[in-house]
Amino acid sequence: MTHTVTERCVNCRYTDCVAVCPVNCFWEVKDPAMLVIDPGTCIDCGLCIPECPVHAIYPEADVPEPYKPWTERNLALFEAGTNVTQKTEPLPTAIPLEEVQKRESANGWQVEEPPGT
């Protein structure tokens, strides 16, 4: 099993998760502007989950229904990205968790937070 970065990361690209990853499985992509996980490198340790300020990372088995397509998108996108191994500043468009949750609510989604957050 692996972990999935969901749409919650789009236009935010917080890199707190990168700083704790023991296997450097995070990749920065430009379109969409976010981080994704290389599922072949991820060891399912879960250290990244509580570090993400917008709770964008889920174990694959726990990805909420509205975000299920992001498991495959991580696989498709990481090869076009750049491996990120150190924390950097988030994008200027980054928003807090509360704003992410408001967007989800406006879409009629009831999204559970990742385990361990």
ZADO-1210 file (C-alpha; in nm, 4 decimals, padded with zeros to 6 digits):
<atoms>
<atom x="00.0000" y="00.0000" z="00.0000" code="MET" pos="1"/>
<atom x="00.1042" y="00.3603" z="-00.0469" code="THR" pos="2"/>
<atom x="-00.0124" y="00.7071" z="00.0438" code="HIS" pos="3"/>
<atom x="-00.1922" y="00.9553" z="-00.1791" code="THR" pos="4"/>
<atom x="-00.1677" y="01.3331" z="-00.1972" code="VAL" pos="5"/>
<atom x="-00.5137" y="01.4658" z="-00.2803" code="THR" pos="6"/>
<atom x="-00.6502" y="01.7769" z="-00.4475" code="GLU" pos="7"/>
<atom x="-00.6248" y="01.9554" z="-00.1136" code="ARG" pos="8"/>
<atom x="-00.2584" y="02.0208" z="-00.2011" code="CYS" pos="9"/>
<atom x="-00.3317" y="02.1884" z="-00.5354" code="VAL" pos="10"/>
<atom x="-00.2072" y="02.5497" z="-00.5395" code="ASN" pos="11"/>
<atom x="-00.0784" y="02.5118" z="-00.1823" code="CYS" pos="12"/>
<atom x="00.2242" y="02.2850" z="-00.2036" code="ARG" pos="13"/>
<atom x="00.3148" y="02.2861" z="00.1626" code="TYR" pos="14"/>
<atom x="00.6319" y="02.0808" z="00.2027" code="THR" pos="15"/>
<atom x="00.6209" y="01.9981" z="00.5734" code="ASP" pos="16"/>
<atom x="00.5672" y="01.6348" z="00.4689" code="CYS" pos="17"/>
<atom x="00.8907" y="01.6284" z="00.2713" code="VAL" pos="18"/>
<atom x="01.0977" y="01.7113" z="00.5788" code="ALA" pos="19"/>
<atom x="00.9934" y="01.3903" z="00.7569" code="VAL" pos="20"/>
<atom x="00.9890" y="01.1451" z="00.4663" code="CYS" pos="21"/>
<atom x="01.2622" y="00.8825" z="00.5176" code="PRO" pos="22"/>
<atom x="01.2605" y="00.7671" z="00.1526" code="VAL" pos="23"/>
<atom x="01.2224" y="01.0925" z="-00.0465" code="ASN" pos="24"/>
<atom x="00.9038" y="00.9855" z="-00.2244" code="CYS" pos="25"/>
<atom x="00.7622" y="01.3368" z="-00.2787" code="PHE" pos="26"/>
<atom x="00.7657" y="01.5025" z="-00.6195" code="TRP" pos="27"/>
<atom x="00.6789" y="01.8609" z="-00.7083" code="GLU" pos="28"/>
<atom x="00.4637" y="01.8992" z="-01.0179" code="VAL" pos="29"/>
<atom x="00.3709" y="02.2210" z="-01.1948" code="LYS" pos="30"/>
<atom x="00.0375" y="02.1261" z="-01.3522" code="ASP" pos="31"/>
<atom x="-00.1410" y="02.1100" z="-01.1205" code="PRO" pos="32"/>
<atom x="00.0854" y="02.2952" z="-00.8768" code="ALA" pos="33"/>
<atom x="00.1210" y="02.0444" z="-00.5942" code="MET" pos="34"/>
<atom x="00.3201" y="01.7581" z="-00.4477" code="LEU" pos="35"/>
<atom x="00.2558" y="01.3944" z="-00.5341" code="VAL" pos="36"/>
<atom x="00.3920" y="01.0671" z="-00.4001" code="ILE" pos="37"/>
<atom x="00.5827" y="00.8076" z="-00.5994" code="ASP" pos="38"/>
<atom x="00.3901" y="00.4947" z="-00.4967" code="PRO" pos="39"/>
<atom x="00.6857" y="00.2722" z="-00.5829" code="GLY" pos="40"/>
<atom x="00.9063" y="00.4502" z="-00.3299" code="THR" pos="41"/>
<atom x="00.6567" y="00.5196" z="-00.0484" code="CYS" pos="42"/>
<atom x="00.7021" y="00.2730" z="00.2393" code="ILE" pos="43"/>
<atom x="00.3662" y="00.3478" z="00.4013" code="ASP" pos="44"/>
<atom x="00.5266" y="00.4779" z="00.7217" code="CYS" pos="45"/>
<atom x="00.2640" y="00.7501" z="00.7739" code="GLY" pos="46"/>
<atom x="00.5061" y="01.0107" z="00.9074" code="LEU" pos="47"/>
<atom x="00.3902" y="01.2624" z="00.6469" code="CYS" pos="48"/>
<atom x="00.0191" y="01.2501" z="00.7318" code="ILE" pos="49"/>
<atom x="00.0138" y="01.4634" z="01.0489" code="PRO" pos="50"/>
<atom x="00.2696" y="01.7077" z="00.9028" code="GLU" pos="51"/>
<atom x="00.0486" y="01.8337" z="00.6192" code="CYS" pos="52"/>
<atom x="-00.1208" y="02.1611" z="00.7205" code="PRO" pos="53"/>
<atom x="-00.4188" y="02.0952" z="00.4902" code="VAL" pos="54"/>
<atom x="-00.4455" y="01.7208" z="00.5648" code="HIS" pos="55"/>
<atom x="-00.3987" y="01.6377" z="00.1969" code="ALA" pos="56"/>
<atom x="-00.2255" y="01.3003" z="00.2507" code="ILE" pos="57"/>
<atom x="-00.4177" y="00.9788" z="00.3084" code="TYR" pos="58"/>
<atom x="-00.3278" y="00.6115" z="00.3252" code="PRO" pos="59"/>
<atom x="-00.4502" y="00.4634" z="-00.0026" code="GLU" pos="60"/>
<atom x="-00.7227" y="00.2589" z="00.1717" code="ALA" pos="61"/>
<atom x="-00.8592" y="00.5702" z="00.3462" code="ASP" pos="62"/>
<atom x="-00.8785" y="00.8173" z="00.0559" code="VAL" pos="63"/>
<atom x="-01.2264" y="00.9772" z="00.0742" code="PRO" pos="64"/>
<atom x="-01.4579" y="00.9100" z="-00.2181" code="GLU" pos="65"/>
<atom x="-01.4311" y="01.2565" z="-00.3778" code="PRO" pos="66"/>
<atom x="-01.0528" y="01.2179" z="-00.3852" code="TYR" pos="67"/>
<atom x="-01.0235" y="00.8528" z="-00.4990" code="LYS" pos="68"/>
<atom x="-00.9016" y="00.9486" z="-00.8520" code="PRO" pos="69"/>
<atom x="-00.5962" y="01.1130" z="-00.6943" code="TRP" pos="70"/>
<atom x="-00.4374" y="00.7757" z="-00.6206" code="THR" pos="71"/>
<atom x="-00.3996" y="00.7146" z="-00.9939" code="GLU" pos="72"/>
<atom x="-00.3124" y="01.0791" z="-01.0565" code="ARG" pos="73"/>
<atom x="-00.0172" y="01.0573" z="-00.8155" code="ASN" pos="74"/>
<atom x="00.1120" y="00.7627" z="-01.0169" code="LEU" pos="75"/>
<atom x="00.0619" y="00.9464" z="-01.3461" code="ALA" pos="76"/>
<atom x="00.2039" y="01.2804" z="-01.2328" code="LEU" pos="77"/>
<atom x="00.5149" y="01.2011" z="-01.0308" code="PHE" pos="78"/>
<atom x="00.7252" y="01.1061" z="-01.3343" code="GLU" pos="79"/>
<atom x="00.6861" y="01.4596" z="-01.4740" code="ALA" pos="80"/>
<atom x="00.7882" y="01.6159" z="-01.1444" code="GLY" pos="81"/>
<atom x="01.1023" y="01.7048" z="-00.9590" code="THR" pos="82"/>
<atom x="01.1995" y="01.5073" z="-00.6509" code="ASN" pos="83"/>
<atom x="01.1745" y="01.7277" z="-00.3412" code="VAL" pos="84"/>
<atom x="01.3837" y="01.6409" z="-00.0384" code="THR" pos="85"/>
<atom x="01.3787" y="01.9595" z="00.1698" code="GLN" pos="86"/>
<atom x="01.1096" y="02.1835" z="00.3099" code="LYS" pos="87"/>
<atom x="01.0475" y="02.5037" z="00.1137" code="THR" pos="88"/>
<atom x="00.7973" y="02.7868" z="00.1345" code="GLU" pos="89"/>
<atom x="00.4409" y="02.7054" z="00.0269" code="PRO" pos="90"/>
<atom x="00.2973" y="02.8648" z="-00.2827" code="LEU" pos="91"/>
<atom x="00.1630" y="03.2225" z="-00.2452" code="PRO" pos="92"/>
<atom x="-00.1825" y="03.0769" z="-00.3210" code="THR" pos="93"/>
<atom x="-00.1690" y="02.8387" z="-00.0242" code="ALA" pos="94"/>
<atom x="-00.4771" y="02.8405" z="00.1970" code="ILE" pos="95"/>
<atom x="-00.5402" y="02.7084" z="00.5484" code="PRO" pos="96"/>
<atom x="-00.7250" y="02.3862" z="00.6266" code="LEU" pos="97"/>
<atom x="-01.0400" y="02.5764" z="00.7189" code="GLU" pos="98"/>
<atom x="-01.0641" y="02.7179" z="00.3662" code="GLU" pos="99"/>
<atom x="-01.0114" y="02.3746" z="00.2144" code="VAL" pos="100"/>
<atom x="-01.2927" y="02.2383" z="00.4301" code="GLN" pos="101"/>
<atom x="-01.5205" y="02.5261" z="00.3251" code="LYS" pos="102"/>
<atom x="-01.4591" y="02.4417" z="-00.0415" code="ARG" pos="103"/>
<atom x="-01.5428" y="02.0786" z="00.0215" code="GLU" pos="104"/>
<atom x="-01.8580" y="02.1741" z="00.2065" code="SER" pos="105"/>
<atom x="-01.9595" y="02.4067" z="-00.0788" code="ALA" pos="106"/>
<atom x="-01.9278" y="02.1060" z="-00.3123" code="ASN" pos="107"/>
<atom x="-02.1563" y="01.9063" z="-00.0835" code="GLY" pos="108"/>
<atom x="-01.8711" y="01.6777" z="00.0247" code="TRP" pos="109"/>
<atom x="-01.8381" y="01.5376" z="00.3732" code="GLN" pos="110"/>
<atom x="-01.4692" y="01.4488" z="00.3880" code="VAL" pos="111"/>
<atom x="-01.3192" y="01.2735" z="00.6871" code="GLU" pos="112"/>
<atom x="-00.9771" y="01.3915" z="00.7923" code="GLU" pos="113"/>
<atom x="-00.6878" y="01.1464" z="00.7490" code="PRO" pos="114"/>
<atom x="-00.6171" y="00.9106" z="01.0380" code="PRO" pos="115"/>
<atom x="-00.3607" y="01.0496" z="01.2774" code="GLY" pos="116"/>
<atom x="-00.4355" y="01.4184" z="01.2173" code="THR" pos="117"/>
</atoms>
